[in-house]
Amino acid sequence: MPKTKFPAVVSTFILCFAFWLLLTWSLDTQELIAGAIVSLVAALFCARFFIHDKAFWFFRPARLGALIAYVFVFLGELIKANVDVARRCFSGCTDVNPGIVKVPVDLKHDYAEAMLANSITLTPGTITLDIAEQEGKTYYYIHWIDVAELDRDKAGEIIKGRMEKWIRRIWQ
């Protein structure tokens, strides 16, 4: 088992504790202590899987600012997709044309690819089935509730929306 470096544990602890604070939204002393303990345990066990090279690479103001902006971009895409799926359901689901599309993705970092795949899956009407590398390019196979476009690039623009651009700003 590889040894975990101290900076990686500290960096993972900070991220875990920040998420704890966001999820609990409490400044109660007992909650803060519990969050710190859980975050430390998680960091001790998981730091070697999350942090590979530079422990504080992510903690740059530009990256954190892009992440905060991405939350709003994602929420916009999420609302748009929810309204679309709700409209289809209330209209009797007659205007669906489900299918699997192969969409090109231009992200270089594994975490960025995972973030985009999860973001696509979290928006109603789409599920990322597979990530494949072919001929030096990355493609997602996505199940789409309404295949409105057969061209890969145009379908990708519709499905990914603005998410890919903002994820690229975070991770590259």
DAHU-V996948 format. One record per residue. N is the residue number from 1. RES is the residue in one letter. PHI is phi in whole degrees, 0 to 359 (999 if undefined). PSI is psi in degrees with one decimal (NA if undefined). Layout:
n:N res:RES phi:PHI psi:PSI
n:N res:RES phi:PHI psi:PSI
This chain:
n:1 res:M phi:999 psi:125.4
n:2 res:P phi:291 psi:149.0
n:3 res:K phi:281 psi:136.8
n:4 res:T phi:272 psi:133.5
n:5 res:K phi:278 psi:145.9
n:6 res:F phi:303 psi:-46.1
n:7 res:P phi:300 psi:-34.4
n:8 res:A phi:293 psi:-38.1
n:9 res:V phi:293 psi:-42.6
n:10 res:V phi:297 psi:-45.9
n:11 res:S phi:298 psi:-44.7
n:12 res:T phi:295 psi:-39.2
n:13 res:F phi:300 psi:-44.5
n:14 res:I phi:298 psi:-45.0
n:15 res:L phi:296 psi:-45.4
n:16 res:C phi:297 psi:-43.5
n:17 res:F phi:292 psi:-36.6
n:18 res:A phi:297 psi:-42.9
n:19 res:F phi:294 psi:-36.9
n:20 res:W phi:301 psi:-46.8
n:21 res:L phi:297 psi:-39.7
n:22 res:L phi:294 psi:-37.8
n:23 res:L phi:283 psi:-39.1
n:24 res:T phi:273 psi:-32.4
n:25 res:W phi:53 psi:42.8
n:26 res:S phi:224 psi:143.1
n:27 res:L phi:248 psi:21.9
n:28 res:D phi:294 psi:137.6
n:29 res:T phi:302 psi:-43.8
n:30 res:Q phi:296 psi:-39.2
n:31 res:E phi:294 psi:-40.6
n:32 res:L phi:295 psi:-41.6
n:33 res:I phi:294 psi:-45.3
n:34 res:A phi:299 psi:-42.1
n:35 res:G phi:297 psi:-40.6
n:36 res:A phi:295 psi:-42.0
n:37 res:I phi:294 psi:-48.1
n:38 res:V phi:298 psi:-41.9
n:39 res:S phi:295 psi:-39.2
n:40 res:L phi:294 psi:-44.6
n:41 res:V phi:298 psi:-44.9
n:42 res:A phi:298 psi:-42.0
n:43 res:A phi:295 psi:-40.7
n:44 res:L phi:297 psi:-37.8
n:45 res:F phi:275 psi:-29.4
n:46 res:C phi:249 psi:-9.8
n:47 res:A phi:303 psi:-38.1
n:48 res:R phi:292 psi:-19.8
n:49 res:F phi:272 psi:-28.2
n:50 res:F phi:269 psi:-41.2
n:51 res:I phi:250 psi:120.1
n:52 res:H phi:251 psi:-42.0
n:53 res:D phi:244 psi:-85.5
n:54 res:K phi:266 psi:117.8
n:55 res:A phi:295 psi:-37.1
n:56 res:F phi:252 psi:23.6
n:57 res:W phi:302 psi:-37.3
n:58 res:F phi:283 psi:-20.6
n:59 res:F phi:274 psi:42.3
n:60 res:R phi:262 psi:142.7
n:61 res:P phi:304 psi:-38.3
n:62 res:A phi:295 psi:-41.4
n:63 res:R phi:292 psi:-43.9
n:64 res:L phi:294 psi:-38.5
n:65 res:G phi:297 psi:-41.5
n:66 res:A phi:295 psi:-36.9
n:67 res:L phi:295 psi:-43.0
n:68 res:I phi:296 psi:-42.7
n:69 res:A phi:296 psi:-37.9
n:70 res:Y phi:298 psi:-35.0
n:71 res:V phi:304 psi:-43.2
n:72 res:F phi:288 psi:-37.5
n:73 res:V phi:298 psi:-46.6
n:74 res:F phi:297 psi:-43.1
n:75 res:L phi:299 psi:-38.2
n:76 res:G phi:297 psi:-45.7
n:77 res:E phi:295 psi:-36.8
n:78 res:L phi:295 psi:-44.9
n:79 res:I phi:296 psi:-44.3
n:80 res:K phi:301 psi:-44.7
n:81 res:A phi:291 psi:-39.0
n:82 res:N phi:297 psi:-43.4
n:83 res:V phi:297 psi:-41.9
n:84 res:D phi:297 psi:-46.7
n:85 res:V phi:293 psi:-40.0
n:86 res:A phi:297 psi:-42.3
n:87 res:R phi:300 psi:-42.6
n:88 res:R phi:296 psi:-40.4
n:89 res:C phi:293 psi:-43.2
n:90 res:F phi:286 psi:-17.4
n:91 res:S phi:267 psi:11.2
n:92 res:G phi:89 psi:12.6
n:93 res:C phi:55 psi:36.1
n:94 res:T phi:271 psi:-19.3
n:95 res:D phi:254 psi:47.8
n:96 res:V phi:248 psi:143.9
n:97 res:N phi:220 psi:71.7
n:98 res:P phi:292 psi:150.5
n:99 res:G phi:183 psi:173.1
n:100 res:I phi:251 psi:127.8
n:101 res:V phi:242 psi:148.7
n:102 res:K phi:257 psi:115.0
n:103 res:V phi:245 psi:129.2
n:104 res:P phi:285 psi:144.0
n:105 res:V phi:231 psi:136.0
n:106 res:D phi:245 psi:65.9
n:107 res:L phi:235 psi:140.4
n:108 res:K phi:258 psi:-17.2
n:109 res:H phi:258 psi:137.7
n:110 res:D phi:301 psi:-40.7
n:111 res:Y phi:295 psi:-37.0
n:112 res:A phi:295 psi:-42.7
n:113 res:E phi:298 psi:-41.8
n:114 res:A phi:294 psi:-39.4
n:115 res:M phi:295 psi:-42.6
n:116 res:L phi:292 psi:-43.6
n:117 res:A phi:300 psi:-43.2
n:118 res:N phi:292 psi:-37.9
n:119 res:S phi:295 psi:-40.6
n:120 res:I phi:296 psi:-43.5
n:121 res:T phi:293 psi:-33.6
n:122 res:L phi:287 psi:-21.3
n:123 res:T phi:277 psi:128.7
n:124 res:P phi:301 psi:142.0
n:125 res:G phi:98 psi:-7.2
n:126 res:T phi:222 psi:145.7
n:127 res:I phi:220 psi:126.5
n:128 res:T phi:280 psi:116.7
n:129 res:L phi:270 psi:-37.2
n:130 res:D phi:203 psi:151.7
n:131 res:I phi:242 psi:121.9
n:132 res:A phi:232 psi:141.7
n:133 res:E phi:255 psi:124.2
n:134 res:Q phi:223 psi:125.4
n:135 res:E phi:55 psi:40.2
n:136 res:G phi:78 psi:4.9
n:137 res:K phi:242 psi:154.6
n:138 res:T phi:256 psi:135.5
n:139 res:Y phi:230 psi:144.8
n:140 res:Y phi:254 psi:138.1
n:141 res:Y phi:261 psi:117.4
n:142 res:I phi:237 psi:129.8
n:143 res:H phi:276 psi:123.9
n:144 res:W phi:241 psi:134.2
n:145 res:I phi:295 psi:-30.7
n:146 res:D phi:218 psi:97.5
n:147 res:V phi:288 psi:91.6
n:148 res:A phi:272 psi:-12.7
n:149 res:E phi:216 psi:132.1
n:150 res:L phi:267 psi:-21.3
n:151 res:D phi:290 psi:128.2
n:152 res:R phi:303 psi:-47.7
n:153 res:D phi:295 psi:-44.3
n:154 res:K phi:292 psi:-39.4
n:155 res:A phi:297 psi:-40.3
n:156 res:G phi:298 psi:-41.3
n:157 res:E phi:296 psi:-38.2
n:158 res:I phi:291 psi:-46.0
n:159 res:I phi:287 psi:-47.3
n:160 res:K phi:284 psi:-26.2
n:161 res:G phi:55 psi:-134.1
n:162 res:R phi:268 psi:-1.2
n:163 res:M phi:297 psi:-43.9
n:164 res:E phi:299 psi:-41.9
n:165 res:K phi:299 psi:-43.5
n:166 res:W phi:287 psi:-35.5
n:167 res:I phi:294 psi:-36.6
n:168 res:R phi:299 psi:-39.7
n:169 res:R phi:296 psi:-33.5
n:170 res:I phi:288 psi:-45.6
n:171 res:W phi:259 psi:-10.7
n:172 res:Q phi:239 psi:NA
